[in-house]
Amino acid sequence: MPGLDLNLNLGLLAPEIIFLGLVILLFAASMANCQGRLVAWLCPLAALASALLAACGLGTESTQFFGVYRLDGLSQFFKILIALGYLVAWLNALSQKTVEGDQKPDYRLFLTLSAFGLILLSSASELVAIYLAMELASYSLYVLIPKRSRSREAAEAGLKYILFGAAATALALYGLALIIASQHVTIIAALTGLDWSLQSNPLAVVGLSLFLGGMFFKLALFPFHFWCPDVYQGAGNETAAYVATLPKLGAIIVLIRLASLLAPGLALTDILAFLAAASITYGNLCALAQRDLKRMLGFSSVAHAGYILVGLVSGTPEGLAASAFYAMAYVLMNLLCFWVICRVSADGRNLSYSDLNGLSARSPLLALSLLAAAFSLVGLPPTVGFIGKLWLITSAWGHGYDWLVIVVCVNTAIAIFYYLSLVRHAYTEEDIPAGGAQALALDKGLLSQAGALLLGLLVVLLGLLPGPVWNVVLGASQALLD
């Protein structure tokens, strides 16, 4: 095609190539029903190599594949998060009890295939490419969620995720058709300078709203959240840890790229601000009433989806950077929380608050890690959740959404009750209910303790020293809006 350039650079595509190689390897292992230790440990090592290679490309600015694939600081930052999150999820699932032995090769294959789709989504800068990468990441989850041995709840959770996912896909496709009909282009860089006001181009606004609805489903933003608590509760603990974290990164990177089309005061921006406030409030109020920990974290993720939108509505580099930073904080503190849940429930059962009773005596390190996760989820210093939330509200203040900052502050006070209930049960409650925590098989292995310690230290250290990461995401956001 004249005027277009493939501009292929395989060196910059190292993370994608590594994950594609892992998918091919795991496909062969699944066909041969191979469960060897070599495969089990090769994947986390490859993920670590992908993260390091992505970090080497943080200063890169390149557009490949005829303009539909963009390599920049933002894409590389999210690839680092996805690769490291995949590494933690893989280690978390090594000793998984809820997946039968002959199912584990398939489980590992689809887990890796989903991460590969998210890696592609990080650099997709054209709407059709975004849709295809999003579906590649999602279809794998349709297989992963029901893989919980002899569990009707898991089958129900998988069915709900498929049905709601199909509806979200239909919305996104219809929105894509309207965007093409009204703007005649699908590359985000070309869409940036076009008219997105409701008065003069309503078809484009409706189309973009519907396309964003597909992203909101992945993010579990109100009112696209209905699948979230049930899926978290029904899926295995390790699977829920993955579903609760990495797929959200894919949705967030797309929303950050599309936020370059918006500006404060536009009708669509005001809708996003309203959805953010509704999601924050609804998620926190529903979480107050939960006793199942994964269900509580499901409604918590609805609230955090709203927090992430707070940075997007400001339309500034600082706002986009705040959303990217908070995405990292959200993934880190949720991975830590689920890591502790998986270690406390080594046999794979769902936990309630009372199952944490006496955890500080049974495993002081796990209890301390849970405390760090809870403090960060609330937004208390000196954790990464505090500094992330501070930058979010700072970016929104003074840009026409001061009322949204007030909503965030009020809901942070509400969230203190149910997040710190985790700490209260772990440290102050000693009465163990019959058949409860006393019957749980607590995992005190070296990997269990080392993982909890490392994730807990990251939650605190990134709260104390956020500058290097902030500079990276701020520079990437400024380049995106230039």
C-alpha positions as CSV (number, residue, x, y, z in Angstrom):
1,M,0.0,0.0,0.0
2,P,1.4,3.4,-0.9
3,G,2.4,5.7,2.0
4,L,2.5,2.9,4.5
5,D,5.6,1.2,5.9
6,L,5.8,-2.2,7.6
7,N,8.8,-0.9,9.6
8,L,9.4,-4.3,11.2
9,N,12.0,-4.5,14.0
10,L,12.2,-7.9,15.6
11,G,14.5,-6.7,18.3
12,L,11.8,-4.4,19.7
13,L,9.3,-7.3,19.6
14,A,11.3,-9.6,21.9
15,P,8.6,-9.9,24.6
16,E,6.0,-10.8,22.0
17,I,8.3,-13.4,20.4
18,I,9.1,-15.0,23.8
19,F,5.5,-15.3,24.8
20,L,4.6,-16.7,21.3
21,G,7.4,-19.3,21.8
22,L,6.0,-20.2,25.2
23,V,2.5,-20.7,23.7
24,I,3.9,-23.0,21.0
25,L,6.0,-24.9,23.6
26,L,3.0,-25.3,26.0
27,F,0.8,-26.4,23.1
28,A,3.2,-29.2,22.4
29,A,3.4,-30.1,26.1
30,S,-0.4,-30.1,26.3
31,M,-0.7,-32.4,23.2
32,A,1.8,-34.8,24.8
33,N,0.2,-34.3,28.3
34,C,3.7,-33.4,29.6
35,Q,3.8,-32.1,33.2
36,G,7.6,-32.0,33.6
37,R,9.4,-29.6,35.9
38,L,11.4,-28.2,33.0
39,V,8.3,-26.7,31.5
40,A,7.0,-25.6,34.9
41,W,10.1,-23.5,35.6
42,L,11.0,-22.4,32.1
43,C,7.9,-20.2,31.8
44,P,8.6,-17.9,34.8
45,L,12.2,-17.5,33.7
46,A,11.0,-16.6,30.2
47,A,8.5,-14.1,31.7
48,L,11.4,-12.5,33.7
49,A,13.5,-12.2,30.5
50,S,10.5,-10.6,28.7
51,A,10.2,-8.0,31.5
52,L,13.9,-7.2,31.3
53,L,13.8,-6.9,27.5
54,A,10.7,-4.7,27.7
55,A,12.5,-2.5,30.2
56,C,15.4,-2.0,27.8
57,G,12.9,-0.5,25.3
58,L,11.4,2.0,27.6
59,G,12.9,4.9,25.7
60,T,11.7,3.5,22.3
61,E,9.2,5.3,20.0
62,S,8.3,3.2,17.0
63,T,5.2,2.3,14.9
64,Q,5.2,-1.0,13.2
65,F,2.8,-3.1,11.0
66,F,1.5,-0.2,8.9
67,G,0.7,2.0,11.9
68,V,-1.4,-0.5,13.9
69,Y,1.2,-1.5,16.4
70,R,3.0,1.1,18.6
71,L,6.0,0.6,20.7
72,D,6.5,3.4,23.2
73,G,7.1,4.0,26.9
74,L,3.5,3.3,27.8
75,S,3.4,0.0,26.0
76,Q,6.7,-1.2,27.4
77,F,5.7,-0.2,30.9
78,F,2.6,-2.3,30.7
79,K,4.5,-5.2,29.1
80,I,6.7,-5.2,32.2
81,L,3.7,-5.3,34.5
82,I,2.0,-8.1,32.5
83,A,5.2,-10.2,32.3
84,L,5.9,-9.9,36.0
85,G,2.3,-10.4,36.9
86,Y,2.2,-13.5,34.8
87,L,5.3,-14.7,36.6
88,V,3.6,-14.3,40.0
89,A,0.4,-15.9,38.7
90,W,2.4,-18.9,37.4
91,L,4.3,-19.4,40.7
92,N,1.0,-19.0,42.5
93,A,-0.5,-21.9,40.5
94,L,2.4,-24.3,40.7
95,S,0.9,-26.2,43.6
96,Q,-2.7,-25.6,42.6
97,K,-5.0,-28.3,44.2
98,T,-8.2,-27.4,42.4
99,V,-7.1,-28.4,38.9
100,E,-6.8,-32.2,38.2
101,G,-3.4,-33.5,37.1
102,D,-4.3,-34.2,33.5
103,Q,-5.8,-30.7,33.2
104,K,-2.7,-28.8,34.3
105,P,-1.0,-28.7,30.8
106,D,-4.1,-27.2,29.3
107,Y,-4.4,-24.7,32.3
108,R,-0.9,-23.5,31.8
109,L,-1.3,-23.2,28.0
110,F,-4.4,-21.0,28.3
111,L,-2.9,-18.9,31.1
112,T,0.0,-18.1,28.8
113,L,-2.2,-17.5,25.8
114,S,-4.2,-15.0,27.7
115,A,-1.0,-13.2,28.8
116,F,0.2,-13.2,25.2
117,G,-3.0,-11.5,24.1
118,L,-2.5,-8.8,26.8
119,I,1.1,-8.3,25.6
120,L,-0.3,-7.6,22.1
121,L,-3.0,-5.4,23.5
122,S,-0.4,-3.2,25.2
123,S,1.0,-2.0,21.8
124,A,-2.2,-2.2,19.7
125,S,-2.9,1.4,18.5
126,E,-5.7,0.6,16.0
127,L,-9.3,-0.3,17.0
128,V,-9.6,-3.6,15.1
129,A,-6.2,-4.7,16.4
130,I,-7.3,-3.8,19.9
131,Y,-10.5,-5.8,19.5
132,L,-8.6,-8.9,18.2
133,A,-6.0,-8.8,21.0
134,M,-8.7,-8.3,23.6
135,E,-10.6,-11.3,22.4
136,L,-7.4,-13.5,22.3
137,A,-6.9,-12.6,26.0
138,S,-10.5,-13.2,26.8
139,Y,-11.2,-16.5,25.1
140,S,-8.5,-18.1,27.2
141,L,-10.3,-17.0,30.4
142,Y,-13.5,-18.7,29.2
143,V,-11.5,-22.0,29.5
144,L,-9.6,-21.2,32.7
145,I,-12.5,-20.1,34.9
146,P,-14.5,-23.4,34.9
147,K,-11.3,-25.5,35.6
148,R,-12.0,-26.1,39.2
149,S,-12.4,-29.8,39.9
150,R,-15.9,-30.9,40.8
151,S,-17.2,-27.4,41.3
152,R,-20.7,-26.4,40.1
153,E,-19.9,-22.8,41.2
154,A,-16.9,-22.7,38.8
155,A,-19.1,-24.0,35.9
156,E,-21.7,-21.3,36.7
157,A,-18.9,-18.6,36.9
158,G,-17.5,-19.7,33.6
159,L,-21.0,-19.5,32.0
160,K,-21.7,-16.1,33.3
161,Y,-18.3,-14.8,32.1
162,I,-19.0,-16.2,28.6
163,L,-22.5,-14.7,28.4
164,F,-21.6,-11.3,29.7
165,G,-18.4,-11.4,27.6
166,A,-20.4,-12.1,24.4
167,A,-22.7,-9.1,25.2
168,A,-19.7,-6.8,25.8
169,T,-18.1,-8.0,22.5
170,A,-21.3,-7.3,20.6
171,L,-21.3,-3.7,22.1
172,A,-17.7,-3.2,21.2
173,L,-18.2,-4.4,17.6
174,Y,-21.3,-2.3,17.1
175,G,-19.4,0.7,18.4
176,L,-16.5,0.0,16.1
177,A,-18.9,0.0,13.1
178,L,-20.3,3.4,14.1
179,I,-16.8,4.9,14.5
180,I,-15.8,3.7,11.1
181,A,-19.0,5.0,9.6
182,S,-18.6,8.5,11.2
183,Q,-14.8,9.0,11.2
184,H,-13.7,6.7,8.4
185,V,-10.4,5.7,10.2
186,T,-9.5,3.4,13.0
187,I,-5.9,4.3,13.9
188,I,-6.0,6.1,17.2
189,A,-3.3,8.7,16.2
190,A,-5.5,9.7,13.2
191,L,-8.7,9.8,15.4
192,T,-7.1,12.2,17.9
193,G,-7.6,15.4,15.8
194,L,-11.2,14.6,14.8
195,D,-14.4,16.0,16.2
196,W,-15.8,14.1,19.3
197,S,-18.4,16.6,20.5
198,L,-22.0,15.2,20.9
199,Q,-23.6,18.3,19.3
200,S,-21.8,18.0,15.9
201,N,-20.9,14.3,15.7
202,P,-23.3,12.3,17.8
203,L,-22.7,9.1,15.8
204,A,-19.0,9.1,16.7
205,V,-19.7,9.7,20.3
206,V,-22.2,6.9,20.5
207,G,-19.8,4.6,18.7
208,L,-16.9,5.4,21.0
209,S,-19.1,5.0,24.1
210,L,-20.1,1.5,22.9
211,F,-16.5,0.5,22.1
212,L,-15.5,1.7,25.6
213,G,-18.2,-0.5,27.0
214,G,-16.2,-3.5,26.0
215,M,-13.2,-2.1,27.9
216,F,-15.5,-1.4,30.9
217,F,-16.6,-5.0,31.0
218,K,-12.9,-6.1,31.3
219,L,-12.3,-3.5,33.9
220,A,-15.5,-4.5,35.9
221,L,-16.7,-0.9,35.9
222,F,-20.3,-0.2,37.1
223,P,-22.7,-1.1,35.5
224,F,-20.6,-3.6,33.5
225,H,-19.5,-5.4,36.7
226,F,-22.2,-8.1,37.2
227,W,-20.0,-11.0,36.3
228,C,-17.1,-9.9,38.6
229,P,-18.1,-11.0,42.2
230,D,-19.6,-14.3,41.0
231,V,-16.6,-15.2,38.8
232,Y,-14.1,-14.4,41.6
233,Q,-16.1,-16.5,44.0
234,G,-16.6,-19.5,41.7
235,A,-13.1,-19.7,40.1
236,G,-10.2,-21.3,41.9
237,N,-8.2,-19.1,44.1
238,E,-5.2,-19.0,41.8
239,T,-7.4,-18.4,38.7
240,A,-9.2,-15.6,40.5
241,A,-5.9,-14.0,41.3
242,Y,-5.1,-13.8,37.6
243,V,-8.6,-12.7,36.5
244,A,-8.6,-10.0,39.1
245,T,-5.3,-8.4,38.0
246,L,-3.7,-8.9,34.5
247,P,-6.8,-8.6,32.3
248,K,-7.5,-5.2,34.0
249,L,-4.2,-4.0,32.7
250,G,-5.2,-4.7,29.1
251,A,-8.4,-2.6,29.6
252,I,-6.5,0.2,31.3
253,I,-3.8,0.6,28.6
254,V,-6.6,0.8,25.9
255,L,-8.5,3.4,28.0
256,I,-5.4,5.5,28.4
257,R,-4.7,5.5,24.7
258,L,-8.4,6.4,23.9
259,A,-8.3,9.1,26.6
260,S,-6.2,11.1,24.3
261,L,-9.3,11.7,22.2
262,L,-11.1,13.3,25.2
263,A,-11.0,16.6,27.0
264,P,-12.6,18.0,30.1
265,G,-16.1,19.3,29.4
266,L,-17.0,16.9,26.6
267,A,-20.2,15.0,27.1
268,L,-18.3,11.6,26.9
269,T,-15.8,12.8,29.5
270,D,-18.6,13.8,31.9
271,I,-20.2,10.4,31.4
272,L,-16.9,8.8,32.4
273,A,-16.7,11.0,35.5
274,F,-20.2,9.9,36.5
275,L,-19.5,6.3,35.9
276,A,-16.3,6.6,38.0
277,A,-18.3,8.1,40.9
278,A,-21.0,5.4,40.6
279,S,-18.5,2.6,40.4
280,I,-16.5,3.8,43.4
281,T,-19.6,4.2,45.6
282,Y,-21.4,1.1,44.5
283,G,-18.4,-1.2,44.8
284,N,-17.5,0.0,48.3
285,L,-21.0,-0.2,49.6
286,C,-21.5,-3.7,48.3
287,A,-18.1,-4.8,49.6
288,L,-19.2,-3.8,53.1
289,A,-21.8,-6.6,53.2
290,Q,-19.6,-9.5,52.0
291,R,-18.2,-12.3,54.1
292,D,-16.5,-14.3,51.4
293,L,-13.0,-12.8,50.8
294,K,-12.9,-13.3,47.1
295,R,-16.4,-11.8,46.7
296,M,-15.4,-8.9,48.8
297,L,-12.3,-8.4,46.5
298,G,-14.7,-8.6,43.5
299,F,-16.7,-5.6,44.6
300,S,-13.5,-3.9,45.7
301,S,-12.2,-4.2,42.1
302,V,-15.4,-2.4,40.9
303,A,-14.5,0.5,43.2
304,H,-10.9,0.5,42.0
305,A,-12.0,0.6,38.4
306,G,-13.7,3.9,39.3
307,Y,-10.5,5.2,40.9
308,I,-8.6,4.5,37.7
309,L,-11.1,6.5,35.6
310,V,-10.5,9.6,37.9
311,G,-7.1,10.2,36.3
312,L,-8.5,9.7,32.7
313,V,-11.1,12.4,32.9
314,S,-8.6,15.2,33.7
315,G,-7.2,15.0,30.1
316,T,-3.7,15.9,31.2
317,P,-0.4,13.9,31.1
318,E,-0.4,13.9,34.9
319,G,-3.8,12.3,34.9
320,L,-2.9,9.6,32.4
321,A,0.3,8.9,34.3
322,A,-1.6,8.7,37.6
323,S,-4.0,6.1,36.1
324,A,-1.0,4.1,34.8
325,F,0.7,4.2,38.1
326,Y,-2.4,3.3,40.0
327,A,-2.9,0.3,37.6
328,M,0.5,-0.9,38.7
329,A,-0.4,-0.4,42.4
330,Y,-3.8,-2.1,41.9
331,V,-2.1,-5.2,40.4
332,L,0.6,-5.4,43.0
333,M,-1.6,-5.1,46.1
334,N,-4.2,-7.5,44.7
335,L,-1.6,-10.1,43.8
336,L,-0.3,-9.8,47.3
337,C,-3.7,-10.2,48.8
338,F,-4.5,-13.2,46.7
339,W,-1.1,-14.7,47.3
340,V,-1.9,-14.7,51.1
341,I,-5.4,-16.2,50.4
342,C,-3.9,-19.0,48.3
343,R,-1.3,-19.7,51.0
344,V,-3.8,-19.7,53.9
345,S,-6.2,-22.0,51.8
346,A,-3.6,-24.4,50.5
347,D,-6.4,-26.9,49.7
348,G,-8.2,-24.4,47.4
349,R,-11.3,-23.7,49.4
350,N,-12.9,-20.3,49.5
351,L,-12.1,-18.2,52.6
352,S,-14.3,-16.0,54.8
353,Y,-13.0,-13.3,57.3
354,S,-13.2,-15.8,60.2
355,D,-10.7,-18.1,58.4
356,L,-8.0,-15.5,59.0
357,N,-8.4,-15.6,62.8
358,G,-5.1,-16.2,64.5
359,L,-3.1,-15.8,61.3
360,S,-0.5,-13.6,63.1
361,A,0.3,-16.5,65.4
362,R,0.2,-19.2,62.8
363,S,2.3,-17.4,60.2
364,P,3.6,-13.9,61.2
365,L,5.0,-13.2,57.7
366,L,1.8,-13.9,55.9
367,A,-0.2,-11.8,58.4
368,L,2.3,-8.9,58.0
369,S,2.0,-9.2,54.2
370,L,-1.8,-9.1,54.4
371,L,-1.5,-6.0,56.6
372,A,0.6,-4.3,53.9
373,A,-1.9,-5.3,51.2
374,A,-4.9,-4.1,53.2
375,F,-3.3,-0.7,54.1
376,S,-2.4,-0.2,50.4
377,L,-5.9,-1.1,49.2
378,V,-7.3,1.5,51.6
379,G,-4.7,4.1,50.6
380,L,-2.8,4.5,53.8
381,P,0.8,5.7,53.9
382,P,3.5,4.6,53.4
383,T,2.2,2.1,50.8
384,V,2.0,2.4,47.0
385,G,-1.8,2.6,47.2
386,F,-1.6,5.9,49.1
387,I,0.8,7.6,46.7
388,G,-1.2,6.3,43.7
389,K,-4.5,7.6,45.1
390,L,-2.9,10.9,46.0
391,W,-1.7,11.4,42.4
392,L,-5.2,10.5,41.1
393,I,-7.0,13.1,43.1
394,T,-4.4,15.7,42.5
395,S,-4.7,15.2,38.7
396,A,-8.5,15.6,38.8
397,W,-8.6,18.7,41.1
398,G,-8.9,22.0,39.3
399,H,-10.0,20.5,36.0
400,G,-13.8,20.7,36.5
401,Y,-14.1,17.5,38.5
402,D,-13.5,18.6,42.1
403,W,-16.8,16.9,43.1
404,L,-15.3,13.6,41.9
405,V,-12.3,14.1,44.3
406,I,-14.7,14.5,47.2
407,V,-16.4,11.3,46.2
408,V,-13.0,9.5,46.2
409,C,-12.2,10.8,49.7
410,V,-15.5,9.9,51.2
411,N,-15.4,6.4,49.8
412,T,-11.8,5.9,51.0
413,A,-13.2,6.4,54.5
414,I,-15.9,3.8,53.8
415,A,-13.4,1.3,52.5
416,I,-11.4,1.4,55.7
417,F,-14.0,-0.7,57.5
418,Y,-13.9,-3.8,55.3
419,Y,-10.2,-3.7,54.3
420,L,-9.0,-3.3,57.9
421,S,-11.3,-6.2,58.9
422,L,-8.7,-8.4,57.2
423,V,-6.1,-7.0,59.7
424,R,-8.5,-7.2,62.7
425,H,-9.2,-10.9,62.1
426,A,-5.6,-11.8,61.5
427,Y,-4.2,-9.9,64.5
428,T,-7.0,-9.6,67.1
429,E,-9.4,-12.4,66.6
430,E,-8.2,-15.7,68.2
431,D,-11.4,-17.7,68.4
432,I,-11.3,-20.2,65.5
433,P,-14.7,-21.5,64.4
434,A,-15.3,-25.2,64.2
435,G,-14.2,-26.6,60.9
436,G,-12.8,-23.2,60.0
437,A,-9.2,-21.9,60.0
438,Q,-8.1,-24.8,62.3
439,A,-8.9,-27.2,59.5
440,L,-7.1,-25.2,56.8
441,A,-3.8,-26.5,55.4
442,L,-1.6,-23.5,55.7
443,D,1.3,-23.4,53.2
444,K,4.5,-22.4,55.0
445,G,6.9,-23.4,52.3
446,L,9.9,-21.4,51.2
447,L,8.2,-20.2,48.0
448,S,5.2,-19.1,50.1
449,Q,7.2,-17.0,52.5
450,A,9.6,-15.6,49.9
451,G,6.7,-14.5,47.6
452,A,4.8,-12.9,50.4
453,L,7.9,-11.1,51.6
454,L,8.9,-9.8,48.2
455,L,5.4,-8.6,47.2
456,G,5.0,-6.9,50.6
457,L,8.3,-5.1,50.3
458,L,7.4,-3.9,46.8
459,V,4.1,-2.5,48.1
460,V,5.9,-0.5,50.8
461,L,9.1,0.5,48.8
462,L,7.1,1.8,45.8
463,G,5.1,3.9,48.2
464,L,8.3,5.3,49.8
465,L,10.3,5.7,46.5
466,P,7.7,6.2,43.7
467,G,9.8,8.7,41.7
468,P,11.5,6.5,39.2
469,V,8.3,4.7,38.1
470,W,6.4,8.0,38.1
471,N,9.0,9.7,35.8
472,V,8.6,6.8,33.4
473,V,4.8,6.9,33.2
474,L,4.7,10.7,33.1
475,G,7.2,10.9,30.2
476,A,5.2,8.2,28.3
477,S,1.9,10.1,28.9
478,Q,3.4,13.4,27.7
479,A,4.6,11.7,24.5
480,L,1.2,10.2,24.0
481,L,-0.5,13.5,24.1
482,D,2.0,15.4,22.1
